[in-house]
Amino acid sequence: MKDCNRCELKGKQCNDCWFAEAFANLKKDLVKDLVKVVTKLLDSILWVLKKLHIISILVVLVIPMTTQAAQSRHEAIVRRVLRQLPECENSITKVRLLNRQEDFSNRDYYGMDFKLYGQFNFIADEIYIYTKQSPERFKETLVHECGHAVDYATRTDNKLQEKAFGREPFLSVYSRTNSTEDFAETYLFMKNNPRKTIRLARRNKNLKAKFDFITKAIKKCLE
């Protein structure tokens, strides 16, 4: 910075020139620091964008793989369950896996506050089952729907079915819905608890009638 005339006469910088030079140097330092901060900020933003890009790529790749793996697990459960239920071989044409509960036709089933996890379409003989449930719950839902398949495949007289089902004792809360659900829940109980089924049949004649009815229906499907 060029000194003023007073500085030249005295042979040294005056106070005004000294302050002016110090302020100019301070501005230069501030500009340099600001440039460094902005540069670091831009570098950080670019780094984050790169990471987000990588994450987005991973999301695009991983989510379908995870979904496919879950789909494969559910399909394996379906195959295993159906192998254990030969009576359903001719009663079920397809098991459709649904990822959203909204895909079910009726949300408020029979006017009761139950979320649907599975449904049997007796017209097409298809089972619709919700995949976002635990493996154990998924299996139980599938067996329950298979019970509906056995029921509709062998039902010849509604009065005979209603005479045995839809009355005490019930084996679950859901079985109280109506005689059809009572049949499916009793079928599920028999498949999950064969020994307990025998004990209960000895103790309660109404349960024995339900168990005998389902046993006959199963034999009829196997004929």
N, C-alpha and C positions, 0 to 999 in steps of 0.2 A: 504494500500500500504506500502510495506516495505521501510524504510528510508535507505539512503546510509551511508557509514562509516563516512562522514563528519558530518552528522546530529547526529550520536551517539557520536562523540568526543565533539561537541559543546553543545549537550544536547537539541538541537532544530532543526526543519526542515530547510534545506537550501533552497534557492530560486528555484533551479532546481527541487527539490522534490515537493515543494509547487505547482509550475506550472504544473508538471506532474500529480499530484493528482487532481488538479482542472480540467485539461483537460480530465482526465479519468472520473470524475464525470459528466462533461458536456456531454461527449459522451453517458453515461448511460441515462442522462435526455433526450437527443435528441432521443435516441432509444425508450425510453418509450413514448415520445410525438408522434413519428412517428407511433408506434404501435397503439396508441390511435386514431390517424388520420385515419390510414388505416382501423381500426376496424369500426369507425364511417362511413367511406366511403362505406365499404362493407355492413353495416347495411342499409345505405341509398339506395344502389343499390338493396338489397333484398326487401326493402319496396316498391321501385318503381316497381320492377318486380311483386310483389304481386298485387299491384294496377293495373298494366297493365294486369295481368292475370284476375283480377276481371272485368276490363273494357272489355277485349276480350270476357269473358263469357257473360257480359251484351250485348255486340254488337251482339254476336251470338244469344242471346235470344230476344233482343228488336227489332232488324231490321226486322226479319221475322214477329214479332207481328205487327210492324208498317206497314209493307207492306201488311199484311193480313187485317189490319184495313182499309187501303186505298182502297184495292181491294173490301172490303165489301161496303164501301161508294160509290164507282163507280158502283158496281152492283145494289145498292139501287137506284141510280139515273137512271140507265138504266131501271129498272123495273117501276119506277114512270113515266118516260117519255113515255115508250111504252104503259102504261095504258091510258095515255092521248091522244095517237095517235092510235085509234082502226083500222084506215085504213091501218096500217102497220102490222097488226097481221098475215096476210097471205103472206106478201111481204118480210119478214125478217126471216130467219131460225136461225141465231145466231149473237150475238154481241161479238166480240173478243176484249179483252182489251190488248193493247200493251204497254210495258214499254219503248220501244226504238223507236225513229222515223226512225232509220235505217231499221226497220222491214217492212216499207212500200215498195211497189214494185217500185214506181217511185219517185225519189227525186226531180227532176226538172219537175214539173207537167205542161204539155202543154207549156213547154218552158218559163214559168213565174217564177219569183223569189218568190215563196211561199213555206213555210214549211208546210208539210202535218200534219194535226192533226186528220184526219179521212179519211176513204176511203170506198166506197161501191163496193163489188164484185158482179156484176150483174149476173155472171155465177152461183155462189153458193148462191146468195141472202144473203150474210153475210156482216156485218159492221165491219170494223177494226177501232179502235179508240185509240188515244194516251192518256194515263192516266195522264201524268205529265203536266197538265194544270189546271187552276183554275176550281172549280166546275161549275161556270157560263159558262165559255168557253167550258168545257166538255159537258154540257147540250146543248149548242148551236151547237156544232159540231155534236152531236148525232142527233139532230133534222134536221140539214142540210143533213146528210147522209140518214135519213129517207125520206127526200124529194126525194133523188135519187131513193130510193126503190119504192116510189109511181110513180115516172116518168117511170121507166123501167117496172113496173107491168102493166101500163095502156097504154104505148106507142104503137100505131098501125101504125102510119105514121110519119116518121121523119120530113117530110115537114111541117106538121101541127104544130108540136112542134117548129120547127125553125122559122115558120112564126110569132109565138107569142113571142118567147124569143130570146135573143141575140141581142136586139136592145134597143135603148133609150126609156124611162129612166131606169137606173139601180139603184137598191136599195143598192148596196155595190160595193166596188172596185173589189172584187173577182167575182161578178156576171158578170163582163165584160169579163171573161175568154172565155166563149162560151155559147151556148144556154142551155146546160145541167147544167152548174153551175148557170146560171141565174135562171133556174127553181128551183133548190135546195135553193138558197138564197132567192128567192121570197117566197117559201114555208116557210122557217124559219121566214121571216118577218111577214107573215100572222099569224103564230102561236104565235109569240111574241107580235104583235101589231094589234089585231083584230079591234079595234075602228079606229085606224089610217088607216088601210086597207080600211075601208068603206069610209073615207074622201078622201083618195087619188084616189079611184075608181071613185068618183064623179068629180074629177078635171082633171084626165088624162085618155084619152080613151085607150092609149097603156097599161098603168098599169091595167086598168079595164079588158082588154083582157087577160093579164097574170093571174090576180086573178080569172077570170071566168074559164080559162083553168084548173087551179089547183083545183078549187072547183069541177069541173066536174070529174077530175081524182080521187079526194078523194071519191066522191059519187060512182064512178065505182069500187073502191077498196072495198067499204062497201057493195056492192051488193051481 
